Amino acid sequence: MLAVTDEIYERILYDGGEHVSLATLPGMRERTVTISGLSKTFSVTGWRLGYAIAPAEISDGIRRVHDFLTVGAPHPLQMAAVAALELPASYYEGLVRAYTHRRRRIVRSCGELGCHISCRMGVLHAGRHLGARLRG
């Protein structure tokens, strides 16, 4: 069995949450494809820069398919991605602080309007509880 994980929010965690990559668990490294990208963490959604980490025998196939489905990212964007990935931990800490502030403001404002909000640990999104409405 092969596991494919989307870990784009791996560095944006709230309330002391900790990201654990599936590939780091015992017996999973050799059968996990970890997919991530730079769009969320570095606020560059238009760049469409992403990556996959997988065992060599799997990544060979991924690269072959990738060659037929996409066009390579321009060199300046690739260099910016390298610089972004080398940022210190303080960058991510500041990012989470800023997102936490925004998230709390959204939740508080919605609460003042009578909307009950559900928050997730790894994303900025907040969603309204619809359970009672859906049950009729």
N, CA, C and O atoms as CSV, one atom per row, in Angstrom:
chain,resi,resn,atom,element,x,y,z
A,1,MET,N,N,0.837,-1.165,0.000
A,1,MET,CA,C,0.000,0.000,0.000
A,1,MET,C,C,0.892,1.241,0.000
A,1,MET,O,O,1.917,1.288,0.680
A,2,LEU,N,N,0.485,2.232,-0.768
A,2,LEU,CA,C,1.207,3.486,-0.902
A,2,LEU,C,C,0.382,4.591,-0.250
A,2,LEU,O,O,-0.834,4.643,-0.432
A,3,ALA,N,N,1.027,5.468,0.503
A,3,ALA,CA,C,0.351,6.614,1.119
A,3,ALA,C,C,0.810,7.881,0.418
A,3,ALA,O,O,2.004,8.068,0.185
A,4,VAL,N,N,-0.134,8.751,0.081
A,4,VAL,CA,C,0.173,10.042,-0.519
A,4,VAL,C,C,-0.367,11.101,0.434
A,4,VAL,O,O,-1.557,11.110,0.748
A,5,THR,N,N,0.507,11.992,0.892
A,5,THR,CA,C,0.081,13.006,1.852
A,5,THR,C,C,0.279,14.405,1.292
A,5,THR,O,O,1.254,14.677,0.591
A,6,ASP,N,N,-0.653,15.280,1.608
A,6,ASP,CA,C,-0.573,16.696,1.254
A,6,ASP,C,C,-0.191,17.434,2.531
A,6,ASP,O,O,-1.001,17.536,3.453
A,7,GLU,N,N,1.028,17.946,2.594
A,7,GLU,CA,C,1.527,18.565,3.817
A,7,GLU,C,C,1.820,20.053,3.620
A,7,GLU,O,O,2.778,20.590,4.175
A,8,ILE,N,N,0.970,20.709,2.812
A,8,ILE,CA,C,1.198,22.114,2.496
A,8,ILE,C,C,1.092,23.023,3.721
A,8,ILE,O,O,1.673,24.108,3.735
A,9,TYR,N,N,0.360,22.592,4.742
A,9,TYR,CA,C,0.228,23.408,5.956
A,9,TYR,C,C,1.165,22.945,7.074
A,9,TYR,O,O,0.917,23.241,8.243
A,10,GLU,N,N,2.217,22.239,6.740
A,10,GLU,CA,C,3.088,21.655,7.760
A,10,GLU,C,C,3.721,22.678,8.695
A,10,GLU,O,O,4.064,22.334,9.826
A,11,ARG,N,N,3.882,23.903,8.266
A,11,ARG,CA,C,4.527,24.912,9.113
A,11,ARG,C,C,3.540,25.929,9.690
A,11,ARG,O,O,3.929,26.792,10.477
A,12,ILE,N,N,2.284,25.832,9.309
A,12,ILE,CA,C,1.280,26.760,9.820
A,12,ILE,C,C,0.379,25.987,10.774
A,12,ILE,O,O,-0.636,25.420,10.368
A,13,LEU,N,N,0.760,25.973,12.039
A,13,LEU,CA,C,0.032,25.229,13.060
A,13,LEU,C,C,-0.340,26.170,14.198
A,13,LEU,O,O,0.433,27.055,14.564
A,14,TYR,N,N,-1.505,25.972,14.739
A,14,TYR,CA,C,-2.004,26.846,15.794
A,14,TYR,C,C,-2.042,26.137,17.138
A,14,TYR,O,O,-2.006,24.910,17.228
A,15,ASP,N,N,-2.114,26.958,18.177
A,15,ASP,CA,C,-2.327,26.465,19.539
A,15,ASP,C,C,-1.295,25.414,19.951
A,15,ASP,O,O,-1.625,24.458,20.653
A,16,GLY,N,N,-0.052,25.592,19.515
A,16,GLY,CA,C,1.006,24.661,19.900
A,16,GLY,C,C,0.981,23.336,19.165
A,16,GLY,O,O,1.674,22.397,19.558
A,17,GLY,N,N,0.194,23.245,18.104
A,17,GLY,CA,C,0.114,22.002,17.335
A,17,GLY,C,C,1.463,21.625,16.754
A,17,GLY,O,O,2.294,22.490,16.477
A,18,GLU,N,N,1.676,20.345,16.572
A,18,GLU,CA,C,2.937,19.848,16.023
A,18,GLU,C,C,2.638,19.003,14.793
A,18,GLU,O,O,1.777,18.123,14.824
A,19,HIS,N,N,3.349,19.275,13.722
A,19,HIS,CA,C,3.176,18.495,12.497
A,19,HIS,C,C,4.034,17.233,12.573
A,19,HIS,O,O,5.215,17.293,12.914
A,20,VAL,N,N,3.439,16.119,12.259
A,20,VAL,CA,C,4.172,14.854,12.168
A,20,VAL,C,C,3.938,14.310,10.760
A,20,VAL,O,O,2.817,13.948,10.401
A,21,SER,N,N,4.977,14.260,9.996
A,21,SER,CA,C,4.868,13.740,8.640
A,21,SER,C,C,4.677,12.225,8.689
A,21,SER,O,O,5.374,11.528,9.426
A,22,LEU,N,N,3.745,11.731,7.910
A,22,LEU,CA,C,3.485,10.293,7.871
A,22,LEU,C,C,4.757,9.518,7.524
A,22,LEU,O,O,4.976,8.418,8.031
A,23,ALA,N,N,5.586,10.091,6.665
A,23,ALA,CA,C,6.815,9.411,6.234
A,23,ALA,C,C,7.819,9.200,7.371
A,23,ALA,O,O,8.737,8.390,7.240
A,24,THR,N,N,7.652,9.918,8.480
A,24,THR,CA,C,8.584,9.766,9.604
A,24,THR,C,C,8.170,8.655,10.561
A,24,THR,O,O,8.923,8.316,11.473
A,25,LEU,N,N,6.994,8.090,10.367
A,25,LEU,CA,C,6.533,7.021,11.250
A,25,LEU,C,C,7.173,5.691,10.847
A,25,LEU,O,O,7.502,5.496,9.677
A,26,PRO,N,N,7.350,4.792,11.789
A,26,PRO,CA,C,8.000,3.505,11.496
A,26,PRO,C,C,7.345,2.770,10.312
A,26,PRO,O,O,6.129,2.585,10.264
A,27,GLY,N,N,8.183,2.366,9.379
A,27,GLY,CA,C,7.713,1.582,8.239
A,27,GLY,C,C,7.033,2.372,7.136
A,27,GLY,O,O,6.562,1.775,6.168
A,28,MET,N,N,6.965,3.700,7.248
A,28,MET,CA,C,6.229,4.491,6.263
A,28,MET,C,C,7.124,5.218,5.253
A,28,MET,O,O,6.656,5.574,4.172
A,29,ARG,N,N,8.375,5.441,5.575
A,29,ARG,CA,C,9.239,6.213,4.679
A,29,ARG,C,C,9.296,5.598,3.278
A,29,ARG,O,O,9.222,6.315,2.280
A,30,GLU,N,N,9.425,4.299,3.209
A,30,GLU,CA,C,9.592,3.639,1.918
A,30,GLU,C,C,8.289,3.508,1.126
A,30,GLU,O,O,8.308,3.051,-0.017
A,31,ARG,N,N,7.170,3.899,1.712
A,31,ARG,CA,C,5.910,3.793,0.968
A,31,ARG,C,C,5.033,5.030,1.079
A,31,ARG,O,O,3.806,4.951,1.006
A,32,THR,N,N,5.696,6.193,1.259
A,32,THR,CA,C,4.960,7.451,1.354
A,32,THR,C,C,5.458,8.435,0.312
A,32,THR,O,O,6.662,8.595,0.110
A,33,VAL,N,N,4.516,9.088,-0.343
A,33,VAL,CA,C,4.803,10.213,-1.225
A,33,VAL,C,C,4.311,11.447,-0.478
A,33,VAL,O,O,3.115,11.596,-0.228
A,34,THR,N,N,5.229,12.316,-0.129
A,34,THR,CA,C,4.890,13.546,0.584
A,34,THR,C,C,4.865,14.684,-0.420
A,34,THR,O,O,5.853,14.945,-1.107
A,35,ILE,N,N,3.728,15.357,-0.497
A,35,ILE,CA,C,3.561,16.466,-1.436
A,35,ILE,C,C,3.405,17.746,-0.625
A,35,ILE,O,O,2.679,17.780,0.369
A,36,SER,N,N,4.090,18.790,-1.057
A,36,SER,CA,C,3.972,20.082,-0.398
A,36,SER,C,C,4.274,21.171,-1.412
A,36,SER,O,O,4.483,20.892,-2.593
A,37,GLY,N,N,4.297,22.397,-0.950
A,37,GLY,CA,C,4.557,23.504,-1.846
A,37,GLY,C,C,4.838,24.768,-1.073
A,37,GLY,O,O,4.858,24.773,0.157
A,38,LEU,N,N,5.054,25.833,-1.806
A,38,LEU,CA,C,5.418,27.096,-1.192
A,38,LEU,C,C,4.274,28.098,-1.133
A,38,LEU,O,O,4.400,29.126,-0.468
A,39,SER,N,N,3.173,27.830,-1.801
A,39,SER,CA,C,2.124,28.830,-1.948
A,39,SER,C,C,1.511,29.299,-0.637
A,39,SER,O,O,1.286,30.498,-0.473
A,40,LYS,N,N,1.235,28.409,0.291
A,40,LYS,CA,C,0.586,28.798,1.543
A,40,LYS,C,C,1.564,29.461,2.509
A,40,LYS,O,O,1.304,30.562,2.995
A,41,THR,N,N,2.669,28.812,2.783
A,41,THR,CA,C,3.612,29.301,3.779
A,41,THR,C,C,4.257,30.618,3.375
A,41,THR,O,O,4.539,31.453,4.234
A,42,PHE,N,N,4.492,30.817,2.095
A,42,PHE,CA,C,5.198,32.009,1.651
A,42,PHE,C,C,4.300,32.988,0.897
A,42,PHE,O,O,4.788,33.943,0.294
A,43,SER,N,N,2.991,32.751,0.930
A,43,SER,CA,C,2.010,33.660,0.324
A,43,SER,C,C,2.326,33.955,-1.139
A,43,SER,O,O,2.313,35.110,-1.566
A,44,VAL,N,N,2.609,32.904,-1.901
A,44,VAL,CA,C,2.928,33.054,-3.325
A,44,VAL,C,C,2.067,32.081,-4.145
A,44,VAL,O,O,2.585,31.275,-4.919
A,45,THR,N,N,0.753,32.172,-3.961
A,45,THR,CA,C,-0.134,31.201,-4.603
A,45,THR,C,C,-0.037,31.210,-6.122
A,45,THR,O,O,-0.261,30.176,-6.751
A,46,GLY,N,N,0.283,32.324,-6.717
A,46,GLY,CA,C,0.388,32.384,-8.171
A,46,GLY,C,C,1.626,31.710,-8.735
A,46,GLY,O,O,1.688,31.453,-9.937
A,47,TRP,N,N,2.604,31.420,-7.904
A,47,TRP,CA,C,3.843,30.830,-8.389
A,47,TRP,C,C,3.695,29.363,-8.736
A,47,TRP,O,O,4.418,28.870,-9.602
A,48,ARG,N,N,2.817,28.672,-8.117
A,48,ARG,CA,C,2.591,27.241,-8.372
A,48,ARG,C,C,3.875,26.424,-8.237
A,48,ARG,O,O,4.196,25.608,-9.100
A,49,LEU,N,N,4.600,26.652,-7.148
A,49,LEU,CA,C,5.811,25.893,-6.883
A,49,LEU,C,C,5.525,24.831,-5.829
A,49,LEU,O,O,5.112,25.142,-4.712
A,50,GLY,N,N,5.746,23.597,-6.195
A,50,GLY,CA,C,5.507,22.505,-5.273
A,50,GLY,C,C,6.559,21.433,-5.441
A,50,GLY,O,O,7.418,21.503,-6.320
A,51,TYR,N,N,6.469,20.446,-4.581
A,51,TYR,CA,C,7.440,19.357,-4.666
A,51,TYR,C,C,6.848,18.083,-4.093
A,51,TYR,O,O,5.880,18.104,-3.333
A,52,ALA,N,N,7.456,16.984,-4.478
A,52,ALA,CA,C,7.087,15.668,-3.958
A,52,ALA,C,C,8.365,14.994,-3.467
A,52,ALA,O,O,9.411,15.059,-4.114
A,53,ILE,N,N,8.256,14.353,-2.323
A,53,ILE,CA,C,9.377,13.590,-1.767
A,53,ILE,C,C,8.926,12.141,-1.690
A,53,ILE,O,O,7.894,11.833,-1.093
A,54,ALA,N,N,9.702,11.258,-2.293
A,54,ALA,CA,C,9.315,9.850,-2.350
A,54,ALA,C,C,10.560,8.987,-2.526
A,54,ALA,O,O,11.615,9.479,-2.927
A,55,PRO,N,N,10.431,7.700,-2.225
A,55,PRO,CA,C,11.542,6.784,-2.494
A,55,PRO,C,C,11.902,6.821,-3.987
A,55,PRO,O,O,11.045,7.092,-4.829
A,56,ALA,N,N,13.156,6.550,-4.303
A,56,ALA,CA,C,13.652,6.667,-5.681
A,56,ALA,C,C,12.802,5.902,-6.687
A,56,ALA,O,O,12.498,6.425,-7.760
A,57,GLU,N,N,12.413,4.673,-6.359
A,57,GLU,CA,C,11.648,3.881,-7.337
A,57,GLU,C,C,10.278,4.479,-7.626
A,57,GLU,O,O,9.704,4.227,-8.685
A,58,ILE,N,N,9.756,5.257,-6.709
A,58,ILE,CA,C,8.472,5.926,-6.938
A,58,ILE,C,C,8.697,7.282,-7.598
A,58,ILE,O,O,7.947,7.664,-8.496
A,59,SER,N,N,9.715,8.007,-7.164
A,59,SER,CA,C,9.942,9.354,-7.704
A,59,SER,C,C,10.326,9.317,-9.179
A,59,SER,O,O,10.073,10.285,-9.896
A,60,ASP,N,N,10.923,8.238,-9.647
A,60,ASP,CA,C,11.221,8.125,-11.080
A,60,ASP,C,C,9.942,8.249,-11.900
A,60,ASP,O,O,9.902,8.978,-12.891
A,61,GLY,N,N,8.909,7.545,-11.490
A,61,GLY,CA,C,7.621,7.616,-12.181
A,61,GLY,C,C,6.971,8.980,-12.047
A,61,GLY,O,O,6.380,9.486,-13.001
A,62,ILE,N,N,7.075,9.572,-10.878
A,62,ILE,CA,C,6.511,10.908,-10.658
A,62,ILE,C,C,7.162,11.910,-11.606
A,62,ILE,O,O,6.474,12.731,-12.212
A,63,ARG,N,N,8.487,11.843,-11.736
A,63,ARG,CA,C,9.192,12.774,-12.628
A,63,ARG,C,C,8.790,12.572,-14.085
A,63,ARG,O,O,8.647,13.543,-14.828
A,64,ARG,N,N,8.609,11.332,-14.497
A,64,ARG,CA,C,8.197,11.080,-15.883
A,64,ARG,C,C,6.830,11.685,-16.167
A,64,ARG,O,O,6.638,12.344,-17.189
A,65,VAL,N,N,5.892,11.465,-15.274
A,65,VAL,CA,C,4.542,12.031,-15.451
A,65,VAL,C,C,4.607,13.551,-15.403
A,65,VAL,O,O,3.972,14.232,-16.209
A,66,HIS,N,N,5.366,14.074,-14.467
A,66,HIS,CA,C,5.490,15.526,-14.314
A,66,HIS,C,C,5.988,16.181,-15.601
A,66,HIS,O,O,5.499,17.244,-15.982
A,67,ASP,N,N,6.945,15.561,-16.264
A,67,ASP,CA,C,7.479,16.114,-17.506
A,67,ASP,C,C,6.403,16.305,-18.570
A,67,ASP,O,O,6.487,17.233,-19.375
A,68,PHE,N,N,5.403,15.443,-18.580
A,68,PHE,CA,C,4.355,15.518,-19.594
A,68,PHE,C,C,3.192,16.420,-19.179
A,68,PHE,O,O,2.421,16.858,-20.034
A,69,LEU,N,N,3.055,16.700,-17.903
A,69,LEU,CA,C,1.894,17.454,-17.429
A,69,LEU,C,C,2.167,18.923,-17.137
A,69,LEU,O,O,1.231,19.721,-17.084
A,70,THR,N,N,3.405,19.290,-16.949
A,70,THR,CA,C,3.692,20.667,-16.541
A,70,THR,C,C,4.836,21.258,-17.336
A,70,THR,O,O,5.554,20.573,-18.065
A,71,VAL,N,N,4.972,22.543,-17.165
A,71,VAL,CA,C,6.109,23.270,-17.710
A,71,VAL,C,C,6.945,23.680,-16.507
A,71,VAL,O,O,6.388,24.038,-15.469
A,72,GLY,N,N,8.228,23.639,-16.618
A,72,GLY,CA,C,9.104,23.982,-15.502
A,72,GLY,C,C,8.913,25.413,-15.022
A,72,GLY,O,O,8.620,26.308,-15.814
A,73,ALA,N,N,9.080,25.620,-13.731
A,73,ALA,CA,C,8.988,26.963,-13.161
A,73,ALA,C,C,10.173,27.794,-13.644
A,73,ALA,O,O,11.278,27.269,-13.774
A,74,PRO,N,N,9.961,29.080,-13.911
A,74,PRO,CA,C,11.059,29.955,-14.338
A,74,PRO,C,C,12.190,29.970,-13.300
A,74,PRO,O,O,11.946,29.857,-12.099
A,75,HIS,N,N,13.404,30.107,-13.775
A,75,HIS,CA,C,14.583,30.064,-12.912
A,75,HIS,C,C,14.517,31.073,-11.749
A,75,HIS,O,O,14.863,30.699,-10.628
A,76,PRO,N,N,14.094,32.323,-11.957
A,76,PRO,CA,C,14.028,33.250,-10.817
A,76,PRO,C,C,13.089,32.752,-9.710
A,76,PRO,O,O,13.365,32.961,-8.529
A,77,LEU,N,N,12.003,32.105,-10.078
A,77,LEU,CA,C,11.094,31.568,-9.064
A,77,LEU,C,C,11.741,30.406,-8.325
A,77,LEU,O,O,11.560,30.263,-7.116
A,78,GLN,N,N,12.487,29.581,-9.034
A,78,GLN,CA,C,13.182,28.477,-8.381
A,78,GLN,C,C,14.209,29.000,-7.383
A,78,GLN,O,O,14.345,28.452,-6.289
A,79,MET,N,N,14.928,30.052,-7.749
A,79,MET,CA,C,15.921,30.630,-6.839
A,79,MET,C,C,15.241,31.267,-5.628
A,79,MET,O,O,15.750,31.171,-4.511
A,80,ALA,N,N,14.098,31.914,-5.839
A,80,ALA,CA,C,13.345,32.486,-4.719
A,80,ALA,C,C,12.857,31.374,-3.794
A,80,ALA,O,O,12.841,31.543,-2.575
A,81,ALA,N,N,12.464,30.248,-4.362
A,81,ALA,CA,C,12.018,29.116,-3.546
A,81,ALA,C,C,13.158,28.588,-2.681
A,81,ALA,O,O,12.950,28.266,-1.511
A,82,VAL,N,N,14.349,28.497,-3.241
A,82,VAL,CA,C,15.507,28.040,-2.467
A,82,VAL,C,C,15.743,28.997,-1.298
A,82,VAL,O,O,15.962,28.557,-0.169
A,83,ALA,N,N,15.698,30.296,-1.566
A,83,ALA,CA,C,15.909,31.285,-0.498
A,83,ALA,C,C,14.820,31.160,0.566
A,83,ALA,O,O,15.109,31.241,1.760
A,84,ALA,N,N,13.584,30.965,0.148
A,84,ALA,CA,C,12.470,30.839,1.093
A,84,ALA,C,C,12.631,29.605,1.968
A,84,ALA,O,O,12.397,29.660,3.175
A,85,LEU,N,N,13.025,28.506,1.369
A,85,LEU,CA,C,13.165,27.260,2.135
A,85,LEU,C,C,14.334,27.309,3.118
A,85,LEU,O,O,14.410,26.492,4.035
A,86,GLU,N,N,15.228,28.249,2.931
A,86,GLU,CA,C,16.370,28.393,3.838
A,86,GLU,C,C,16.113,29.411,4.955
A,86,GLU,O,O,17.011,29.686,5.751
A,87,LEU,N,N,14.909,29.970,5.024
A,87,LEU,CA,C,14.600,30.949,6.070
A,87,LEU,C,C,14.689,30.309,7.452
A,87,LEU,O,O,14.437,29.114,7.603
A,88,PRO,N,N,15.048,31.104,8.459
A,88,PRO,CA,C,15.162,30.557,9.816
A,88,PRO,C,C,13.794,30.272,10.434
A,88,PRO,O,O,12.761,30.717,9.933
A,89,ALA,N,N,13.813,29.528,11.524
A,89,ALA,CA,C,12.575,29.171,12.234
A,89,ALA,C,C,11.797,30.414,12.648
A,89,ALA,O,O,10.570,30.369,12.731
A,90,SER,N,N,12.480,31.510,12.905
A,90,SER,CA,C,11.798,32.734,13.334
A,90,SER,C,C,10.799,33.222,12.274
A,90,SER,O,O,9.787,33.833,12.616
A,91,TYR,N,N,11.076,32.957,11.006
A,91,TYR,CA,C,10.118,33.335,9.955
A,91,TYR,C,C,8.787,32.627,10.181
A,91,TYR,O,O,7.731,33.260,10.161
A,92,TYR,N,N,8.836,31.328,10.393
A,92,TYR,CA,C,7.624,30.536,10.571
A,92,TYR,C,C,6.901,30.920,11.852
A,92,TYR,O,O,5.671,30.951,11.894
A,93,GLU,N,N,7.671,31.214,12.897
A,93,GLU,CA,C,7.067,31.628,14.164
A,93,GLU,C,C,6.299,32.938,13.989
A,93,GLU,O,O,5.182,33.078,14.487
A,94,GLY,N,N,6.897,33.892,13.283
A,94,GLY,CA,C,6.218,35.167,13.007
A,94,GLY,C,C,4.990,34.983,12.148
A,94,GLY,O,O,3.966,35.627,12.372
A,95,LEU,N,N,5.087,34.110,11.167
A,95,LEU,CA,C,3.961,33.824,10.291
A,95,LEU,C,C,2.783,33.262,11.090
A,95,LEU,O,O,1.643,33.695,10.918
A,96,VAL,N,N,3.068,32.308,11.952
A,96,VAL,CA,C,2.006,31.703,12.761
A,96,VAL,C,C,1.408,32.743,13.710
A,96,VAL,O,O,0.195,32.753,13.920
A,97,ARG,N,N,2.234,33.615,14.283
A,97,ARG,CA,C,1.701,34.673,15.160
A,97,ARG,C,C,0.733,35.568,14.387
A,97,ARG,O,O,-0.354,35.877,14.873
A,98,ALA,N,N,1.130,35.982,13.188
A,98,ALA,CA,C,0.274,36.860,12.378
A,98,ALA,C,C,-1.021,36.148,11.989
A,98,ALA,O,O,-2.098,36.734,12.087
A,99,TYR,N,N,-0.929,34.898,11.552
A,99,TYR,CA,C,-2.124,34.145,11.183
A,99,TYR,C,C,-3.011,33.878,12.396
A,99,TYR,O,O,-4.237,33.907,12.288
A,100,THR,N,N,-2.400,33.619,13.541
A,100,THR,CA,C,-3.184,33.383,14.760
A,100,THR,C,C,-3.981,34.632,15.108
A,100,THR,O,O,-5.155,34.544,15.466
A,101,HIS,N,N,-3.352,35.780,15.005
A,101,HIS,CA,C,-4.049,37.046,15.278
A,101,HIS,C,C,-5.244,37.216,14.335
A,101,HIS,O,O,-6.341,37.557,14.777
A,102,ARG,N,N,-5.033,36.983,13.054
A,102,ARG,CA,C,-6.118,37.111,12.074
A,102,ARG,C,C,-7.236,36.110,12.347
A,102,ARG,O,O,-8.418,36.451,12.300
A,103,ARG,N,N,-6.850,34.889,12.630
A,103,ARG,CA,C,-7.840,33.847,12.881
A,103,ARG,C,C,-8.683,34.182,14.100
A,103,ARG,O,O,-9.905,34.041,14.068
A,104,ARG,N,N,-8.045,34.623,15.167
A,104,ARG,CA,C,-8.795,34.991,16.378
A,104,ARG,C,C,-9.754,36.140,16.105
A,104,ARG,O,O,-10.874,36.156,16.617
A,105,ARG,N,N,-9.316,37.098,15.302
A,105,ARG,CA,C,-10.188,38.221,14.955
A,105,ARG,C,C,-11.412,37.760,14.166
A,105,ARG,O,O,-12.529,38.215,14.413
A,106,ILE,N,N,-11.192,36.857,13.223
A,106,ILE,CA,C,-12.305,36.326,12.430
A,106,ILE,C,C,-13.279,35.575,13.332
A,106,ILE,O,O,-14.489,35.789,13.259
A,107,VAL,N,N,-12.754,34.699,14.179
A,107,VAL,CA,C,-13.600,33.900,15.060
A,107,VAL,C,C,-14.372,34.804,16.022
A,107,VAL,O,O,-15.570,34.612,16.230
A,108,ARG,N,N,-13.683,35.795,16.612
A,108,ARG,CA,C,-14.337,36.713,17.548
A,108,ARG,C,C,-15.441,37.504,16.843
A,108,ARG,O,O,-16.544,37.639,17.373
A,109,SER,N,N,-15.147,38.025,15.653
A,109,SER,CA,C,-16.134,38.815,14.918
A,109,SER,C,C,-17.349,37.978,14.544
A,109,SER,O,O,-18.487,38.432,14.661
A,110,CYS,N,N,-17.100,36.764,14.097
A,110,CYS,CA,C,-18.222,35.882,13.751
A,110,CYS,C,C,-19.038,35.533,14.993
A,110,CYS,O,O,-20.267,35.482,14.939
A,111,GLY,N,N,-18.353,35.294,16.109
A,111,GLY,CA,C,-19.048,35.001,17.361
A,111,GLY,C,C,-19.946,36.142,17.783
A,111,GLY,O,O,-21.054,35.915,18.269
A,112,GLU,N,N,-19.478,37.373,17.602
A,112,GLU,CA,C,-20.290,38.555,17.922
A,112,GLU,C,C,-21.528,38.651,17.042
A,112,GLU,O,O,-22.521,39.268,17.428
A,113,LEU,N,N,-21.472,38.046,15.869
A,113,LEU,CA,C,-22.616,38.027,14.958
A,113,LEU,C,C,-23.525,36.824,15.193
A,113,LEU,O,O,-24.540,36.664,14.514
A,114,GLY,N,N,-23.158,35.981,16.153
A,114,GLY,CA,C,-23.969,34.813,16.471
A,114,GLY,C,C,-23.603,33.557,15.700
A,114,GLY,O,O,-24.332,32.566,15.751
A,115,CYS,N,N,-22.501,33.580,14.996
A,115,CYS,CA,C,-22.054,32.403,14.245
A,115,CYS,C,C,-21.066,31.622,15.101
A,115,CYS,O,O,-20.098,32.199,15.597
A,116,HIS,N,N,-21.283,30.354,15.279
A,116,HIS,CA,C,-20.356,29.504,16.010
A,116,HIS,C,C,-19.352,28.935,15.008
A,116,HIS,O,O,-19.733,28.343,13.998
A,117,ILE,N,N,-18.089,29.120,15.296
A,117,ILE,CA,C,-17.022,28.796,14.353
A,117,ILE,C,C,-16.208,27.593,14.833
A,117,ILE,O,O,-15.919,27.448,16.021
A,118,SER,N,N,-15.851,26.748,13.890
A,118,SER,CA,C,-14.991,25.597,14.152
A,118,SER,C,C,-13.632,25.881,13.530
A,118,SER,O,O,-13.545,26.193,12.342
A,119,CYS,N,N,-12.575,25.777,14.322
A,119,CYS,CA,C,-11.226,26.038,13.814
A,119,CYS,C,C,-10.446,24.739,13.703
A,119,CYS,O,O,-10.654,23.810,14.483
A,120,ARG,N,N,-9.565,24.681,12.746
A,120,ARG,CA,C,-8.680,23.537,12.558
A,120,ARG,C,C,-7.286,23.918,13.004
A,120,ARG,O,O,-6.949,25.102,13.032
A,121,MET,N,N,-6.459,22.930,13.356
A,121,MET,CA,C,-5.116,23.223,13.861
A,121,MET,C,C,-4.146,23.693,12.783
A,121,MET,O,O,-3.216,24.438,13.092
A,122,GLY,N,N,-4.327,23.288,11.539
A,122,GLY,CA,C,-3.300,23.559,10.558
A,122,GLY,C,C,-3.669,24.478,9.417
A,122,GLY,O,O,-2.952,24.518,8.417
A,123,VAL,N,N,-4.761,25.221,9.525
A,123,VAL,CA,C,-5.127,26.124,8.437
A,123,VAL,C,C,-5.716,27.400,9.017
A,123,VAL,O,O,-6.121,27.437,10.178
A,124,LEU,N,N,-5.757,28.436,8.205
A,124,LEU,CA,C,-6.332,29.700,8.630
A,124,LEU,C,C,-7.854,29.652,8.582
A,124,LEU,O,O,-8.518,30.474,9.214
A,125,HIS,N,N,-8.408,28.712,7.851
A,125,HIS,CA,C,-9.846,28.664,7.632
A,125,HIS,C,C,-10.631,28.455,8.917
A,125,HIS,O,O,-10.169,27.806,9.855
A,126,ALA,N,N,-11.826,29.019,8.933
A,126,ALA,CA,C,-12.782,28.778,10.014
A,126,ALA,C,C,-14.102,28.460,9.337
A,126,ALA,O,O,-14.435,29.056,8.313
A,127,GLY,N,N,-14.849,27.533,9.894
A,127,GLY,CA,C,-16.113,27.134,9.278
A,127,GLY,C,C,-17.262,27.204,10.258
A,127,GLY,O,O,-17.080,26.971,11.453
A,128,ARG,N,N,-18.441,27.522,9.763
A,128,ARG,CA,C,-19.625,27.642,10.609
A,128,ARG,C,C,-20.198,26.259,10.886
A,128,ARG,O,O,-20.261,25.417,9.990
A,129,HIS,N,N,-20.614,26.026,12.126
A,129,HIS,CA,C,-21.270,24.771,12.487
A,129,HIS,C,C,-22.647,24.731,11.831
A,129,HIS,O,O,-23.446,25.650,12.013
A,130,LEU,N,N,-22.927,23.687,11.078
A,130,LEU,CA,C,-24.215,23.542,10.411
A,130,LEU,C,C,-24.973,22.301,10.874
A,130,LEU,O,O,-26.026,21.981,10.323
A,131,GLY,N,N,-24.449,21.599,11.881
A,131,GLY,CA,C,-25.032,20.337,12.310
A,131,GLY,C,C,-26.529,20.388,12.540
A,131,GLY,O,O,-27.252,19.562,11.984
A,132,ALA,N,N,-27.025,21.328,13.339
A,132,ALA,CA,C,-28.460,21.423,13.653
A,132,ALA,C,C,-29.262,21.705,12.388
A,132,ALA,O,O,-30.339,21.136,12.211
A,133,ARG,N,N,-28.772,22.555,11.518
A,133,ARG,CA,C,-29.492,22.882,10.278
A,133,ARG,C,C,-29.579,21.675,9.340
A,133,ARG,O,O,-30.601,21.457,8.690
A,134,LEU,N,N,-28.507,20.905,9.277
A,134,LEU,CA,C,-28.495,19.765,8.376
A,134,LEU,C,C,-29.405,18.633,8.858
A,134,LEU,O,O,-29.944,17.870,8.056
A,135,ARG,N,N,-29.565,18.539,10.173
A,135,ARG,CA,C,-30.434,17.486,10.714
A,135,ARG,C,C,-31.907,17.831,10.582
A,135,ARG,O,O,-32.760,16.966,10.786
A,136,GLY,N,N,-32.222,19.063,10.247
A,136,GLY,CA,C,-33.599,19.446,9.995
A,136,GLY,C,C,-34.189,20.149,11.137
A,136,GLY,O,O,-35.354,20.542,11.085
